[in-house]
Amino acid sequence: QVQLVESGGGLVQPGGSLTLSCTASGTSFSGWPMAWYRQAQDDERELVATITVGSTPYYKNAVKGRFTISRDNAKNTVTLQMNSLQPADTAVYYCNKVSNLWPWGQGTQVTVSS
């Protein structure tokens, strides 16, 4: 069984920063493009950022210049550094593959509020 675990969320004021981390047990994602997704309350889950096996990133336009996705295949981790956070970033954040997704983890809540 593959288990994805996201961590690092919390409550932050607008303009603040958070760093999210994703780890996987039961498998290695070193050979797969990975992604961060988010789901705001009463909204659909959306893709936020992806990273190729070779560590080339892609970002949703709304987060370009603010978020940075990275990976450490040796540690089986994917990280999302989030800067200049705004209330619109409030959501539960998940990691997963880009295709042939594993079961979703619990996600980590990011709340941006003053």
N, C-alpha and C positions, 0 to 999 in steps of 0.2 A: 504494500500500500504506500503510495506517495503521499506525503504530508508536506504542505507548504505552510510556513509560519512567517507571518509578518509582524514586525515590531517597530517601535520608535514613534508611534503617533502620540498625540496629546493635544492639549489646549495651548494655543499660541495667539498672541495679538497680531493684528494686521501689520504686515511688514516684517514679521518675525521669520524664523527658520526652523525647520525640522529635518532630520535625516531618518529615513525609513530603511529598514533592512529586511531582506527576505532570505530565508534559508529553506532548504528542502531536505527531507529525510526520505530514505528509501530509493533514491535515485540521484543521479547527477544531471545537472542541466548544462554541463559544459559544452555539449554538442548541439544545443538548441538556441535559437533566438529567444530572448526573454523579454518580458514586458511588465510594466506596472499599469494597473487599471484602477479606476475609482468609481464609486457609486454614491452619489449624493442621495439624500432622503427624497423619496418620491420621484426618483429619476432612474434612468437606465445606467447600467455599468458601461463605462467608456474607457477606451484605451488612452493612456496618458503619455507613455513613453515606451520605446522598444530599444533593444540593444542586440546587435548581431553577435554571432560567435566571435568575430574579430573585434568586438567592442566598439563598433560604429553605432552611434545613437540616433534615434529619431524621436521627435517630440510633437505632441499635439500643439497646434499653433498657440493656444491659450497659455501654454506654460513655457514656450521657448524663451530662452534667456533667463529664466528663473529656476528651472529644475535641471538637474543633472543626473542622468542614469549611468551607473557603472556596474561592473561585475568583476568578481574574483573567482575564476573557475576553480582554482586550487582550494579555495575555502567554500565553494558551492554557495556563494552568496551573490545577491543582486541588491544594489543600494540605490535609493532615490534621495538625493539632496534637494531640498526645497527651500528656496529663498524668496523673499518678498511675498510672503503668503498673504492672500486676500480671502475674504469671506467666501468667495465663489469656489475656493479650493476645499472647502469643508466637505468631507466625504469619508467613506470607508475606503481605504486603499488596499489593493490586493496585488499580488504578483502571480505570474503564471507564464506559460509558454505563449508564443504567438499563435501557433497552430497545434492541433491535437492536444488540447488543454488537459492538464491534470485536474483532479477535483480541487475546487476552490478551498483555500484556507479560510481562517476566520477573519482575516483582514485586520487592519489597524486603523482606529478612528483618528482622523485629523479634524480638529475644530479650530477655526480661525475666527476669533471674536474678540471684541474689546470689552 
